[in-house]
Amino acid sequence: MSKYDHELADLLLAIEAEMRRIALWESQAPDEQAMASLMPFCHDTMSFSQWLQWVFLPRMKAVLESQQDYPASSDIHPLAEYSLAEHGENIHQLLALIARFDAFINRA
């Protein structure tokens, strides 16, 4: 793994840890129909935090494990900010990590 791969892996682990810390981590995956959504961010079948946990994190971990190219760009922070606003100040650190993810991908 390259230095960038390690940095990305650390960032993904930090996002997961923060989701667990603020109780956004779920023990049960959405059903198959929800996971099969073709809408961006599965917004028709999942909350944003579910999408982060069950779609985004596994996909990014798969990119790392298979040594695929990183996405060309990322701009999920604005959607995260909007979608997670109901959680108030509790979500500040998670939003900062998501912003770091966007910055990491956009510079890679």
Helices and strands as residue ranges (DSSP letters): H 3-21, H 32-35, G 40-42, H 48-51, I 52-56, H 57-66, H 77-83, G 85-91, H 92-107
